[in-house]
Amino acid sequence: MASDSPESLMTLCTDYCLRNLEGTLCYLLDNETLRLHPDIFLPSEICDKLVNEYVELVKTDSIFEPHESFFTLFSDPRSTRLARIHLREHMVQDQDLEAIRKQDLIELYLTNCEKLTAKSLQTLVSFSHTLVSLSLFGCSNIFYEEENPGGCEDDCLVNPTRQVLVKDFTFEGFSRLRILNLGRLIEGVNVETLLRPLASLAALDLSGIQLNDVGFLTQWKDTLVSLVLYNMDLSEEHIQVIAQLRKLRHLDISRDHLSSYYKFKLTRRVLNLFVENLVNLTSLDISGHTMLENCTIPSMEEKMGQTSIEPAKSSIAPFRGLKRPLQFLGLFETSLCRLTHIPAYKVSGDKNEEQVLNAIEAYTEHRPEITSRAINLLFDIARIERCSQLLRALQLVITALKCHKDDKNIQVTGSAALFYLTNSEYRMEQSVKLRRQVIQVVLNGMESYQEVTVQRNCCLTLCNFSIPEELEFQYRRVNELLLNILNQSRQDESIQRIAVHLCNALVCQVDNDHKEAVGKMGFVMTMLKLIQKKLADKTCDQVMEFSWSALWNITDETPDNCEMFLNYSGMKLFLECLKEFPEKQELHRNMLGLLGNVAEVKELRPQLMTSQFISVFSNLLESKADGIEVSYNACGVLSHIMFDGLEAWGICEPHREEVVKRMWAAIQSWDINSRRNINYRSFEPILRLLPQGISPVSQHWATWALYNLVSVYPDKYCPLLIKEGGIPLLKDMIKMASARQETKEMARKVIEHCSNFKEENMDTSR
């Protein structure tokens, strides 16, 4: 299960070694095959961990690169020892098992390894003398071998390879085998013949196998302590055989009531038979069963008072015969789970949060169809009520999503549950580690499924995190996934809106390296395509506004991205948006903020020097849209252009003097106490306009900007201005003959504000 405790040193070292095999344990032979360094010997505690963690990384971490020759590292028991390993799904092939055939395995769990064929049955024989526990759950092809009826190369073209069921394999020679899981074994294999050689089985799982006769089970009536017959259609004969297995401590005859029609109905007599004969029973699962006759105590006969797990008070009549409460009772999707007195310490069901969490915990590994419905119940609990066992709930859902990465139902229900389990109400209860685990499984879901519901749930869940801070450890991956969503030809409107919002948040307040990397992924092009599509539809919605805002953020002090904006016809779209949406103030603010970033790049300013662009910027000086923001940003663009001097003004209309005059008028019209929709991470682009005499109006705009920010937001911007060396620049500017008197007065006020701020915040304690 997902854990909230710190990783052990063993886990951290294992993870590091697996991600850096060449630099730690191995070298490359012939530039392709991994080999262990000759002086290395690793005991089973380390080797088991390496193999099991490797399987987990391949399954759940898309960044991790699997190695074809990984299992060959464990081929020689003189240097590596394996004892207990769990291999899963399509990543395991016949040659991988063959590579470790010399190992003395004690436990081997193969789960849904559909690429394994009958070749691996022969490899299993190599482990027969040591194997105590074996699972072949869901290995649907392991009893098939390839047969070529033609028998020669030429005939292969005419008679392609066909799959033939192996019928002569048995567990002969597996003398130590005690625990065996054959769940979902392929039809046609004779289970009785297969198992007969096993002398003393203690645990057997025959989930999903239909057997009319299970009489052979009685050969283990003195040894069998655990029997799982999930989804087996039972009969009276089955019940009579089970009742003879008197050593049983765990019995599971549960079923998925949605999977198919079952004739068998549980009766009061059957439960009585179990209670009377299976006296060692501590765990019983009858989930999904329909009761033919009433097994419950009438409510009038129930002893009132506190809920009790004492068998004598049981609301389920047959269980009054129990000598002690059961450790576990599976009642999921039965009417019995809603009764008052249930004689078990742990119950799976749908009555309350505790029962639902017990169900997810019990069925996640091998029953995704049940787990999905249980998680759906948890989703309702988290959505409607407050989840009282948040940590456990989160850990269980994370585990289910990791375990069943390719199961659509679990990905849908799990991602929906995560949205409610990670919202702000629960945030204080969650560690950094746990929230990172949530992010990992959410991104796994987004990677595996293009399906609308999964994508929407995952995007919404990411919105519950502090962005970009909490997503920074997966920064590249999350951006790639979001851009992939936005580049799909057919898009769901709601997902598009959320994805653009996330993209915008991810490029806000991050360093320039991140912005450059995201720009190279195609971020700028993607946003411009979205804008173009919205323009074609004549729609100015949140997607349009967020796209311009995202471009504003990603071009901040990032010249490469500014250049991309210009190269991809960004200015053309800017003009078209201005024309199409003249009243959209938020849109204008975002667009002008972006162009302010472009104008800060000296090499790009000549591309803005056209009559059309300069006229547009000049006209926007008089805009009252969004307070002063549009006018302020337009003036900022022109201030940087003016800073290049008279010789850079390569147009006849409008005249430079006329534009300068309009800039002075605009600045003088602004309220110095205006609260701002702007966030400066650095004053460097503004400060570079101070020590110059080329453009006094640019100098004045820069000084006004500083005065406004340190006046309205002193706590944030006074320290920033002091840190970036703004005070000496202002003092030098005051001495300049070319600076206007009103600019100098404003500069003195900025210095005074910062001086007062420093005095007020001095530490006077001793």
N, C-alpha and C positions, 0 to 999 in steps of 0.2 A: 504493500500500500504506500501511497505518497506519504512522505514524512515531513513533519514540521521541525524536527530537531536538527541541529547542525550536522553536516556530513562528517563521517568518521575520517580519520587520516587514511585508513585503508581505502575507502571509497575515492577520496581525492587523488591518491596516488594511482589507483587503478585507472581512473578516468584520464589522468595525465598520460600514463603509459600508453593507453589505447589510442589516444589522439596523436601520440608522438612515438609510434612503435620504432621507427628507424633511428630516432635519437635516443632511445632508452634500451629496449631489450633486443632489438633486431638490427640486421643489416639487409641490404638488397643484393641478392645473387642474380647476376646477369641483368641488372636493372629492372627486374620484374618480380622475382620470387622472394618472399620474406623468409629469412632464416634467423633462428636464435643465435646470439653470440655464443661461441663454444664454451665459455667459462660460466655459463648460467645454469643453475639448478633451482627449480621452483617447486615447492610442496603443493599439495592438493588445495590447501586453504587459499593460496594465491591463484593457482590455475583455474579453479572453479569460479572464483570471482572474476577473473579476466574473461573467461568464456561467457558467463552469464551477463556480465555488463556489456560485453561486445554485442551480444544479441539484442539487448535493450537499446543500445545506441543506434544500431542499424535500423531498428524498428521505429524509434521515436525521434531521432535527431536527423533532420534532412541534410544538415551540414556535414555530418560524419560520413566519411568515405569508407565503404567496406573493402576488405582485401580478399581477393580470390584465394590466396594461399594461407589465410589466417589459421585454419584448423590444422594445417601441416606443422605448425609450430608445436603442436602437442602430440606429434606422432611417435616420439621416442620417450617411453616412461623412465629412461635413465636421466633425462634432464627436466621433464615435466610430468607431473602426476595429476590426473583428473579423477574425481570420485563422484561428484554430484553436479549434474548439469541439466539445464532446462533450455531446449532449443525450440524456436517458434517459427511457424508459417513458411512462406515461400523462400526465405533466405537460406534454408538448409536443404542441401542436395545429397544424393547418394555418396558422392566423393568426399563430402565433409565428414560423414560418419565413418567412411572407410579410412580416412586419414587418422582417426583416433582409435582404430580397432584393437591396438595393442594395450590400451589402457584398461585398468581393472576398475571399471565403473561400478559403483554401488547403487546410485540413483540415476536414471535417465528419463527425463520427461520430454516427450516429443508432442507438441501441441499444434494441430492444424498444419502439419508439414506436408502439404499436398504434393510437393515435388519428389518425395521419397517413393521409391518403387521397391519391388521384391528384392532388388540387389541389397537393400538395407536390411532385409530379413536375415540374409546370410551374415551381414556384419553384426547383427544382434547376437548371433550364436557365439561370436568372439567374446562377448561379455557374459555369457551364460553362467560361468563358474563363479562370478562375483556379484551379479546383479540381484539386488534385494527389492528394488522398487522400479517399475517400468510403466510409462504412460505412452500409449499410441493414439491418444484422443484426436479424432478428426484427421488422422493420416489416411485419407480416403484411397490413396493409390498404392499403399505399401504392400498390398496383397496382389498387385498386378505386375506382370512381367511382359516384356516385349517379345513377340514371336513373329518371325518372318516366314510365312508358309512357303515362299518360293525357295528359300535356302541358298540362293546364289546372288551375286551382285547384279546380274542382268535382270533377274526376276524382281529385284527390289523396286524397279521402276514400275513394274506391272502390279506387283502385290505389296503395297506399302505395309509398314510395320503395324501390327494390331496388338491390342492389350488382351492378355489372357490371365484369368484368375488363377492364382496359385492355391492348390487345395491340399498339398501334402505337408505344409509346414505345421509343426507343433512346437510346444515349449519343452520338448524332450531335452533333458540336460540342464534345465534352469532350476537346479536343486535348491538354490537359496532364495528364489523369488517368493516374496510374501505379499507385495502390493502391486496390483495390476489394474490399469485403466484401459479398456478397449472401447471407450465411448465413440459412438457413431461409426462403428466397424461396418465395412462394406457388406452388403447382402451377398449371400452365397458362401461365405466362410462358415464352416461347421464349428461353432463355438465349443461344443462339448468335446470334440476330437482335439481341438486346439489346446484346451485347458487340461485335459485328462492327466497328462504327465506331472502336473504340479501337485506336489504331495501335501503341502500345508499352507494354502493361501490364507492370509489374514484379512485382506481388503480387496474387493472386486467391484469395478465400475463397468456396467454394461449399458450405459445411457444410450437411448435412441436405437437400441437393437430390439427387433421383434422376435421373441422366442416363444413358441407354443408350449414347449416342454422345458422346464428348468429343474427337473428332478436331479440332474447331475450335481446340483449345488449341494446336495446332502452329503457328498463325499467330504465336504469341509465343515460339517456341522460341529466338529470339535475345535476348529481353528478360526473360522470366519467371524470377524468382529465388526466388519463394515461391508455393507452391500448397497450399491446404488443402481436402481432400475428406473431411472428417470425416463419418461416418455415410452415406457414399455406398456403395451395394452395387456392388463392383467386379467386373470381368470380365477375361478375358485381353486383350480389346481396350483396356480402360482402361490396363492395365499397359504395353502396347506404345506407346501414346500418351505416357504419362508418361516412358518411357525415352528418348523423343526430345527431351525438354525439358532439354537438356544444361547449361543455365546455372543450373538449380535449385540453390539453397543450402539452402532449407528445404522439406521435403515432409512433409505430414501426411495420412496415409490411415487414421488411427485410427478407432475406432468404439466405441459404447456397446454392449457385448455383451449387455446386458439389454433393449435397446429393441425389437429385432425379430430375425427370423431372417435371417442373411446366408448366401448360398450360397458366396461366395468364401472360400477358405482361403489363407493365405500359405504359400508353399513356399520351399524352399531356392533353387530356380531363380529365383524372383521377386527375392529379396534379392540374389542374385548379379548379376542384370540391373541392379538399381539401382546396386550398387557399381561395376560395370564401365562403365556409361554416364553416371551422374550424378557425375562426378569432382569437382565443386565442392561437393558436399553437405557441410554442416556440422551440419545439424539434421534428424532423421528421427523421425517419430512413428508407431509401429505398434501403439499401445495397443489392447487389447480384441480383438486378432486371435487366431484359433486357427491353429496350425501343422499343415498337412496331413502333412508329412513331417519327419523329425528334422533341425533346423537346428543342433543343438548338437554340440560335440566330445565324444566319449565321455570320461568322467572319467579313465580310465586314460591317455588321450593328452594330457590337460591338463598343462601344466608346473606343478609344485607350487611353493609358495613364496608370497610376498606377493601380494595382489591387485594386478592390473596393468590399466592401460587401454591398453596397447600393442596395436595391431591384430594383430600377429604372434602374440600369446598369447591372442587372443580365444576365449572359450568358445562364441561364436556363429560357426559356420564361415564363412558368407559374408562376415562383417566382417573376416576375416583379409586380405581384399583391399584394405581401406582404406589410403590413403597416410598418413593421420593420424587421431587420435581425433576423433570427432564432438564438437561443443560440447554438443549435447543429443540424447538418445535416449529417446523415449517408449515405455516397456514396461509401463505400468500395466495391471494385470489380464491379464498374459500370464505364461506359465511362464518366459520368458527372463530376467525381472528378478531371478530367484533364483540365476542362474549366478555363478561365481566371477570370471571376467575379462570385463568389459564395456567395450568400447573407446569410452568417452564420458566427458567431464568431468562432465556432469550427466545423471542418469538418473531418469525418473519410474517408480515401481513401488510394490510393497507389501512389499518385503523388509525395509526398515528405516526409521528415522525420516527420514534424508536423502532417500530416494526418495519417501516419502509427502509430505514438505514440498515437494519439487520438483513433485509432481503437483498439489497444491493451488495452488501458484504458477502453474503452466502453464494450468490449466483453469478457474480461478475466473470470469474475465470472461464467457465464453460457454457454459460447460458445467456448469451447476449440478448436473446429474444425476451427473456423474463426481466433482465436487468434494465432494458430500455423502458419497459412499462413501470418498473419501480422508480427509475429516475424521473419519469414523467410525474409520478405522484409527489416526489420530492420537489419538483419544479412548482407544483401547485401550493405546497406547504410554504416554500420560500417566497412565493409571489403573494400569497394571501395572508399568511401569519408570519410571525418572527421565528426563524429557525433557531432552536435552542442548542443544538449540537453542531454549530457552524463548522468547527475545525474538522470534525469527523466527516460531516457531509461533504465538505470541499475535497478532503483527501480521497473519499470513496469515488466521487465523480471524476476526479483527475485520474485515478487508477483505471476506471472503466474506459475513459477516453483514450488513455495510452494503450490499454490492452486490446481495444477494438477500434483501432485507428481507421480501419476500412469498413466498418459497419455503419451504414448511413443512419439507421434509426437511433443508434447510441450517440452518434455525432450530433444529430438534430436535438434530441432530448437533453443530452449532456451540455451542449453549448447554451441551450436556453436556461438550464438550471444555473450554470456558471454566471450568467448575466445577473441573476437575482442574488446569488451567493457572494458576489464581489462588489455589490453596490456600496455607497458611502455609509449606509447604516451599519454594515459589518466591518468596515475597513480597519478600525482600531484593533480588531481581534486577529488580524492576519499579518504574518511575518513577511519579510522581504522574500525569503526562500519560497514560501507557499505561493505568493503572488507571482513569482517567476515561473513556478510550475504551471500555474493557470495560463500564463502567457504562452508557454511552450505548447501546451495541448491545444490552445485556441489556434495558434499558427499552424499546427499539424492539421487541424480540421480544415482550415482555409486552403492548405496545400492539397489536401486529398480530395476535396469536394468543391466543384463549381456550382453545386446545387444552391438555389436561391436562399432557402431557409437557413442552411448551415452558414453560408456567407454572411447573411444579415445578423444572425445570432452572434457570430464571432466578432464582427465589426462592432456591434453594440456592446459586447463584453469588453473589448479593448477601450471603449469610451469610459469605462469605470476606473481606468488607471490614470495616474499623473503622467501626462505626455508633454515632452518626450522623456522625462527622467526615468520612469519605470520601464520604458520600452527600449532604452538605449542599449542594453546588453544584447538585443536582437535587432538592432537598428536597420541594418542592410536588408535583412530577411523580411521584416514587416513592411518596409517600403516597397520591396519587389512584389510582395503579395498584393498590396493595395493598388499599385500601378497596373498589375495584371488584371485586377478586377475592373479598373477604369478603362483599360484598353480593349475590353471585350466588346464585340460588335453589337450584341444585344444586352442591354443593361436594365436591371430593375432600378426604378427611380429612387426608391428609398435607400438601397444599398449604395448607389452612386453618391447620394447626398452625404451619407455617413462616411464613406471612403474618402471623399474630398475633404470633409471636416478633419478626419484623422491625418490625412496628408499635410494639411495646413498646420495642424498642431505639431506634427513631427519635425517640420522645418523651422519652427518658431523657437528661438532661444537655444539653438544648438551651435556648435562651433563651425567654422568655415569648412573644415575638412569634411564634416558630415554633409554639408550643403553641396560641396563640389561632387562628392561621391554620388549623392542622390541625383544631382543634375546629370551626371554621366549615365545614370540608369534610364534616362528619358523622361524625367519628371517635367521639365519645362515643356517639351513637346506634348506630353499627355494633357497638361493643363490647357495649353493653347487649343488642342483638338476639342476638348470639352467646351471651351468658350466658343469655338467656331460652330459647333453643333447647336449650342443654345442660341447663337446669333441667327442661324438659319431658321430656327423655330420661333424667332422673335420673342424669346423667353428670357426674362431676367429674374432668376430665382436664387435660392441659396447656393446651388451648385455653381452658378455664374459668379456670384460674389465671393464664395470660398476659393474658387479657382484663381481669381485675381489676387485675393489675399495671400494664397499660397505662393504665387509668383512674387509678390511683394516680399514675403519672408525669405524665399530661397535665393533671391538676388541681393539680399542685404550684405554688403561688403564682400560680394563674391563675383568678381568680374567675369569669370568664365560663364556663369549662368546668365549674367546680363547680356553677354555677347550672343548666347544661344537665343535669348528672347528676341533680339534684333534680327538674327539670322533666320528665325522661323516666322518672320512676318508679324512679329508682335505689335509693331507700331500701326500696321494696317488694321489689326483687330481693335487696337485702342481707339482709333478714329471712328471705326464703324460702331463700336459700343457707345461712344459719346453721342453719335448721331442718332442711333436707334433708341437709346435710353437716356434722354436729356434730363429727366427728373430723378434719376436713381442716385441719391447722394452717397450712399454707402459704397456703391460701385465706383463712383468718381474718386472717392477718397482712396480706395484700394489701388486704382489704376495710377493715380498721381503719386502715391507712395512708392510704387514699383518704379515709375519713371525717375523719381528722385534717386533711387539706387543706381539706375543706368547712368544718370547725369553725373554721378560721383566718379565714374570711370573716365579718366581723361581721354584715353584712346578711343572711346565710343562716342564722345560728345559730338564730333563732326557729323555723325549720322543723324543727330537731332537738329542739326543746323540747316533746316529747310524753312521756307516761308510758311508752308502749311503748318508745320509743327510749332514754330515760334508764335504764330498767330493764335493757335489753339491755346498754348500755355499762357499767352498774354491775356486772352479773353477770360480764362479761368481764374485770373488774379482777382476778378471782381465777383467770383462765385461766393454765395453765402451758404453753400451746401455743407452740411455736417459741421456747423459752427464755423471755425476758421480753417478746418483741416484741408479742404480742397485748395483754397487760396494759398495757404501756407506751403503746401507741397508744390504747387505750381511755381511759387516764388523761389522755393528751394532749387527746383530744376533750373530755373533761369539764373539763379545766383551762381551756380557752378559753371553755366555756359558763359556768363559775363566775366567770370574769373579768368577765362582764357584770353581776355584782352580784345582790343579793337580789331587787330589783324585777323582774329579767328571768326569775326562776324562776316561771313561770306555771302550775305543776302542783301538785297536792296530794300525789300519790304518784309516786315515792318522795320523802321529805323531803330537803331540801337538806343538812341537817346529817348525815343518815344516809349520803348519798353522799360527803360530804367525809370522813367517818370511814373509809369503805371505801377512799377514795383514799389517805389517810395510811398505812393498813395495807398497801396494795399497794406503795407506794413503799419502805416500810421492809423489805419482803420481798425486794426485788431485790438481786442481787449487783452491786456497783459496778464490778466488773471484767468484766462481761458483754461478750462480743464481739458485735457488732451486725450484723443484716441490714438496714442502713439507710444512706442516703447523703444527707447534707445539703449542698446547694449554698450555702445561706444560713442564718444563725441568726436572721434578723430576726423570724420568727414566735415564736421562743422568747424572744428578748431583750425583746420588748414586754410579756412577763409579769413582768419583774423590777421595774420602778419603780412598784409599786402596793401598796396595803394592803387592797384589796377582798377578795382571795382568797389568803391565805397559802399554801394548799395548791397553788395554781397556781404561785405563786412558787417553792415548794419543788420541784415537778415540773420546772420550767424549770432550776433550779440543779442538780438531780440529773442532768438530761440533759447539761448542759454538763460537769459533773464527770466523768461516765462517758466522754464522747467525748474530752476532752483527756487523760484518764488512759490510755485504751486506744489511742487513735490520735493521739498528740501532734503528729506531723509534719504531719498533715492539718488537725487542728482547732484547734491553738493559734494558727497564723497567721491562720486564718479568724476566730476570736474577737477577736483583737487588731485585725485589719483592720476589722471591723464595729463597733468601739467598745464591745465587751462589758466590758472591764476597768473603765472609769469607772462603768458601770451597776451592776456588782457592788459596787464600793466604796461607791457611794451607797446601795445596798440594805442593806449592813452597818450603815449609820448609822440605818436606819429603825427606829422603835420597834415598828412593827406586825409586822416580820419575826420569824419564830421563831428561837430561838437555834441550833438544829441547821441551819437554812437558812444562817444567817450563817457557821457553822463550815465548811460545805460551800463557800460562796462564797470564803472565804479560801483553801481548798485549790485551788480553780480558779485564783485569782490567782497562787498560789505555783507551780503547774504551768506556767503561761504565762511567769512570770518566769524560772524555771529553764530553760525551753525557749529563751527569748531569749538567755540567757547562754551556753548550750551551743553555740548556732548563730551567735554573734557572730564576725565576720571579724577575726581578730587578726593577720593577715599584714600586712607593711609593703611 
